[in-house]
Amino acid sequence: MRATKVSGIRLSRRMDEVGFSDIVQIRNKVMAMRNEGHKVFSLHGGEPFFETPDDIKFAAVRALVDNQTHYAPSSGLPQLRQALVTKLAAKNRIDATTDEVITTVGGSQGLYAAFQIVLDAGDDALVFSPYWTPIGDLVTGAQGRPLLVPTITARRNGIRKTLEQFATPKTRAIYYNTPQNPSGLVFTRAEALEVAAFALERDLIVIADEAYEDLVYEGEHVSIASLPGMAERTITCFTFSKTYAMTGWRAGYTVAKEPFMTAIRKIVLYSTNGVATPVQYAMIQALTTPESQIAARREEYRVRRDLLVKGLNEVGLDCDPPAGAFYAFPNVEKIHKNSRTAAQILLDKAHIATIPGSVFGAQGEGHLRFGYAIPPHEIADCVEALREFLA
């Protein structure tokens, strides 16, 4: 029987420019190589090196045993939102009420919601670059246009001056990520004040991504919403993934004032209707983690950072120590000027998995992202493999 051609079936046009993550594709290649029996050094990932602490896991188990398996309020359990308000005031210097906090399915849902409620078709968003790869697609998926602002140029020439050069009359928002993925750059308080001044002057909305807030080795973490006049125009997105090793739990939260919060609630309600109830009880437990324990983890990351950066520089891949997050971003033009080619060469010849800098924007070209959230002995083995390959 001849198939009948159905006319008129197509996707919405706003999806035409939205792609899939290059990082996921690289992860699939690594899995395929391992299935073939190859040893691969995994420096491509963005997962914490430790497992979710037992007390957090047990909190979810207790919730299941206690039949906390029914619908929770789509904005989050009241006791969780109160705990988040307390945390925001103490750690981030952000004053919020429970009505100004909402739980999300990871930090990603908060970012998705933020761009959806802020951007109209044809609007522009300033994005410091290199940037976390999904951001470009989140902007285009909201029918906006990402305007890539070179972070290094901005630091050299002045943050505010550079933003003025890249802004257009259609600019509506600024994506502000600190510490940054992939470079590990941490904006200083003075630089945050420059971004804030520009946003206030141009009446812009800041979408702040603070996924790595607890991983700052040099300097301090400054939440831009805590600066004068910024709480009213900032949507800040957080995640439990990095601090508490809860990547697979999909636990996050967003803080914003009106009119933003009502619109975010709509996005959450009509997409997921909130975070899974047992996960929320795990989030409550995670927030009781002593700061000393978080600091100890941070020092373990620092050891890994120093080991990798030292090794990269020794083999001739110039790399400044990242001030935050858990990625190194060395120049790899010694291997190949094209970062995709350089990444493929390292994977094929040395079995070292990294991420090409170009997937983080044009400003990342010539670099590779090395993730150091792995055991120190694996970092040492990777450096030795690099040394042999580049000899």
Sequence and secondary structure as in RCSB ss.txt:
>XXXX:A:sequence
MRATKVSGIRLSRRMDEVGFSDIVQIRNKVMAMRNEGHKVFSLHGGEPFFETPDDIKFAAVRALVDNQTHYAPSS
GLPQLRQALVTKLAAKNRIDATTDEVITTVGGSQGLYAAFQIVLDAGDDALVFSPYWTPIGDLVTGAQGRPLLVP
TITARRNGIRKTLEQFATPKTRAIYYNTPQNPSGLVFTRAEALEVAAFALERDLIVIADEAYEDLVYEGEHVSIA
SLPGMAERTITCFTFSKTYAMTGWRAGYTVAKEPFMTAIRKIVLYSTNGVATPVQYAMIQALTTPESQIAARREE
YRVRRDLLVKGLNEVGLDCDPPAGAFYAFPNVEKIHKNSRTAAQILLDKAHIATIPGSVFGAQGEGHLRFGYAIP
PHEIADCVEALREFLA
>XXXX:A:secstr
       S    GGGTT    HHHHHHHHHHHHHHTT   EE S    SS   HHHHHHHHHHHHTT  S   TT
  HHHHHHHHHHIIIII     GGGEEEESHHHHHHHHHHHHH  TT EEEEEES  THHHHHHHHTT EEEEEE
HHHHHHH HHHHHHHH  TTEEEEEEESS TTT     HHHHHHHHHHHHHHT EEEEE TTTT BSSS    GG
GSTTTGGGEEEEEESTTTTT GGGT EEEE  TTHHHHHHHHHHHHTSSS HHHHHHHHHHTTS HHHHHHHHHH
HHHHHHHHHHHHHHTT      SBTTEE  B TTT SSHHHHHHHIIIII EE EEGGGG GGGTTBEEEE  S 
HHHHHHHHHHHHHHH 
